[in-house]
Amino acid sequence: MDVDPRRYEHVTINEDDIHDVVLSYLVHNCFKETVESLTTCTGMKQPAGCLEDMEKRKRIFHFALEGNALKAIDLTEELAPDLLEKNSDLHFDLLSLHFVKLVCSRRCTEALEFAQSKLAPFGKEYVGKLEDFMALLAYEEPEKSPMFHLLSLDYRQLVADSLNRAILAHANQPSHSALERLIQQMMVVRQLLSQEHGKDTFLPFSLRDFLKS
């Protein structure tokens, strides 16, 4: 059984808190125009340097999402000079996007040279990941290879999201929006309640069903 909504209808939530949660999500995801509209309509104060930072992060995010990783790396080094130097996993993943772009463009010789000069120096702990990418070169149609997911938008999205969070953390800002953290906390609470009271007491949490309730 689920929790009866009538049990929490009497709970009052401060409207300013809701605005803060929404603003956090918009800033995190670089919705600049919507941030401007929200702050204008509600009279909220924008975080210092908020719009300028969002514009830079938005450009970096979209370059990574489009597979233009070298441009994303250049802009990241301008915005957060030592970030990639301290985060080898993220740096490798960004460079891998460029490798994939070369493979998709059928520039296999250039891709091989890039892997040897830019990816191989990351060391032994990256051999497994490097082998996965190098396997793409063995197929005339890489999109039909067992490693086809490395060519997907989902993979670029994953890397772009990781980069965005890392840039935020580098600037001493939350790496996840308040809305994400609230949903994560809700799921953990439901899991703990199920463990404490029995699996049949609380159904598995579904955000889609919750929004419809």
VMD Tcl script that draws the C-alpha trace (Angstrom):
set ca {
  {0.00 0.00 0.00}
  {1.09 3.57 -0.62}
  {0.91 6.58 1.65}
  {-2.49 8.28 1.60}
  {-1.95 11.82 0.17}
  {-4.43 13.16 2.74}
  {-1.85 12.46 5.44}
  {0.43 15.21 4.18}
  {-2.06 17.69 2.71}
  {-1.87 19.75 5.91}
  {1.91 20.14 5.65}
  {2.78 23.70 4.66}
  {5.70 24.34 2.30}
  {7.21 27.79 2.03}
  {6.76 29.15 -1.50}
  {10.27 30.62 -1.40}
  {11.66 27.13 -0.82}
  {9.86 25.89 -3.94}
  {11.29 28.78 -5.92}
  {14.77 27.94 -4.64}
  {14.39 24.30 -5.74}
  {13.22 25.35 -9.20}
  {15.98 27.94 -9.53}
  {18.58 25.36 -8.52}
  {17.38 23.03 -11.29}
  {17.35 25.79 -13.92}
  {20.82 27.04 -12.99}
  {22.23 23.51 -12.92}
  {20.92 22.81 -16.44}
  {21.86 26.23 -17.84}
  {18.35 27.46 -18.69}
  {19.47 31.08 -18.72}
  {16.35 32.71 -20.17}
  {14.06 30.82 -17.80}
  {16.24 31.81 -14.84}
  {15.90 35.45 -15.85}
  {12.11 35.09 -16.17}
  {11.78 33.32 -12.81}
  {13.88 35.82 -10.89}
  {12.06 38.73 -12.51}
  {8.61 37.31 -11.73}
  {9.40 36.26 -8.15}
  {11.83 39.00 -7.14}
  {14.46 36.40 -6.30}
  {18.09 37.38 -6.26}
  {20.32 35.67 -8.81}
  {23.47 34.01 -7.47}
  {26.61 36.10 -8.11}
  {27.99 35.49 -11.59}
  {25.09 33.15 -12.26}
  {24.25 34.13 -15.84}
  {27.84 34.43 -17.06}
  {28.74 31.06 -15.57}
  {25.66 29.42 -17.08}
  {26.46 30.73 -20.54}
  {29.97 29.27 -20.38}
  {28.81 25.93 -18.99}
  {26.05 25.75 -21.59}
  {28.54 26.15 -24.43}
  {30.83 23.51 -22.94}
  {27.93 21.12 -22.38}
  {26.66 21.43 -25.94}
  {30.13 21.02 -27.47}
  {30.54 17.77 -25.49}
  {27.03 16.62 -26.40}
  {27.75 17.24 -30.09}
  {31.00 15.28 -29.88}
  {33.17 18.38 -30.33}
  {35.24 17.31 -27.36}
  {38.41 19.25 -28.16}
  {36.48 22.52 -28.10}
  {34.78 21.45 -24.86}
  {38.21 20.71 -23.36}
  {39.63 24.08 -24.43}
  {36.72 25.99 -22.89}
  {36.82 23.87 -19.73}
  {40.51 24.67 -19.27}
  {39.67 28.37 -19.59}
  {36.84 28.19 -17.06}
  {38.42 25.68 -14.66}
  {42.15 25.51 -15.49}
  {43.15 22.54 -13.33}
  {39.92 20.54 -13.45}
  {40.82 17.98 -16.10}
  {44.37 17.68 -14.82}
  {42.93 16.47 -11.51}
  {40.17 14.34 -13.04}
  {41.75 11.77 -15.33}
  {38.56 9.76 -15.78}
  {36.66 12.76 -17.09}
  {39.58 13.87 -19.27}
  {39.84 10.40 -20.81}
  {36.09 10.28 -21.45}
  {36.17 13.65 -23.21}
  {39.09 12.62 -25.40}
  {37.26 9.40 -26.20}
  {34.42 11.47 -27.68}
  {36.86 12.91 -30.21}
  {38.17 9.43 -30.99}
  {34.59 8.26 -31.62}
  {33.97 11.26 -33.86}
  {36.99 10.31 -35.98}
  {35.81 6.71 -36.19}
  {32.31 7.77 -37.25}
  {33.86 9.98 -39.92}
  {35.77 6.90 -41.20}
  {39.08 8.64 -40.46}
  {40.46 5.44 -39.00}
  {44.17 6.19 -39.45}
  {43.73 9.54 -37.72}
  {41.69 7.85 -34.98}
  {44.45 5.28 -34.39}
  {47.11 7.98 -34.18}
  {44.94 9.98 -31.79}
  {44.44 6.95 -29.55}
  {48.18 6.26 -29.48}
  {49.15 9.86 -28.70}
  {46.28 11.01 -26.45}
  {44.54 7.97 -24.92}
  {47.32 5.40 -24.47}
  {49.41 7.69 -22.16}
  {46.67 7.53 -19.50}
  {48.23 4.29 -18.29}
  {47.43 0.71 -17.42}
  {44.24 1.44 -15.46}
  {42.63 2.63 -18.70}
  {43.64 -0.34 -20.85}
  {40.18 -1.95 -20.60}
  {38.38 1.20 -21.71}
  {40.94 1.83 -24.44}
  {40.47 -1.69 -25.80}
  {36.72 -1.11 -26.00}
  {37.22 1.99 -28.11}
  {39.92 0.44 -30.27}
  {37.55 -2.44 -31.03}
  {35.43 0.01 -33.03}
  {38.20 0.19 -35.64}
  {37.82 -3.50 -36.42}
  {34.34 -3.02 -37.89}
  {33.48 -1.63 -41.28}
  {30.24 -0.41 -39.69}
  {31.16 0.54 -36.09}
  {27.52 1.25 -35.25}
  {26.86 -2.48 -35.67}
  {29.72 -3.55 -33.40}
  {29.25 -4.90 -29.84}
  {30.54 -1.52 -28.62}
  {27.94 0.47 -30.56}
  {26.76 2.23 -27.37}
  {30.00 4.24 -27.37}
  {28.75 5.97 -30.52}
  {25.39 6.86 -29.03}
  {23.90 10.14 -27.89}
  {23.36 8.51 -24.50}
  {27.13 8.11 -24.06}
  {27.79 11.72 -25.06}
  {25.01 12.82 -22.68}
  {26.63 10.86 -19.86}
  {30.01 12.51 -20.45}
  {28.48 15.98 -20.87}
  {26.51 15.61 -17.62}
  {29.62 14.45 -15.76}
  {31.56 17.43 -17.09}
  {28.83 19.87 -16.06}
  {28.73 18.45 -12.53}
  {32.52 18.56 -12.27}
  {32.63 22.22 -13.34}
  {29.99 23.10 -10.74}
  {31.87 21.24 -8.01}
  {35.10 22.98 -9.06}
  {33.33 26.31 -8.51}
  {32.22 25.15 -5.03}
  {28.62 24.81 -6.17}
  {26.38 21.75 -5.69}
  {27.16 19.15 -8.35}
  {23.49 18.04 -8.33}
  {20.43 20.23 -8.31}
  {18.25 20.42 -5.20}
  {15.45 18.70 -7.14}
  {17.67 15.72 -7.97}
  {18.77 15.42 -4.35}
  {15.16 15.57 -3.11}
  {14.13 12.76 -5.47}
  {17.18 10.70 -4.48}
  {16.35 11.23 -0.81}
  {12.73 10.25 -1.39}
  {13.79 7.00 -3.06}
  {16.18 6.17 -0.20}
  {13.47 6.86 2.40}
  {11.03 4.60 0.57}
  {13.65 1.86 0.38}
  {14.39 2.13 4.11}
  {10.69 2.09 4.97}
  {10.20 -1.03 2.87}
  {13.10 -2.73 4.62}
  {11.82 -1.74 8.05}
  {8.12 -2.54 7.58}
  {8.24 -5.29 4.97}
  {8.37 -5.32 1.21}
  {4.58 -5.41 0.83}
  {4.00 -2.25 2.86}
  {5.35 0.22 0.30}
  {5.32 -0.32 -3.44}
  {8.50 0.44 -5.41}
  {8.72 4.18 -5.91}
  {7.73 5.43 -9.36}
  {8.27 9.13 -10.04}
  {5.84 9.02 -12.96}
  {3.09 7.51 -10.81}
  {3.86 9.94 -7.99}
  {3.44 12.94 -10.29}
  {0.06 11.60 -11.40}
  {-1.19 11.11 -7.84}
}
mol new
graphics top color blue
foreach p $ca { graphics top sphere $p radius 0.5 }
foreach p [lrange $ca 0 end-1] q [lrange $ca 1 end] { graphics top cylinder $p $q radius 0.2 }
display resetview
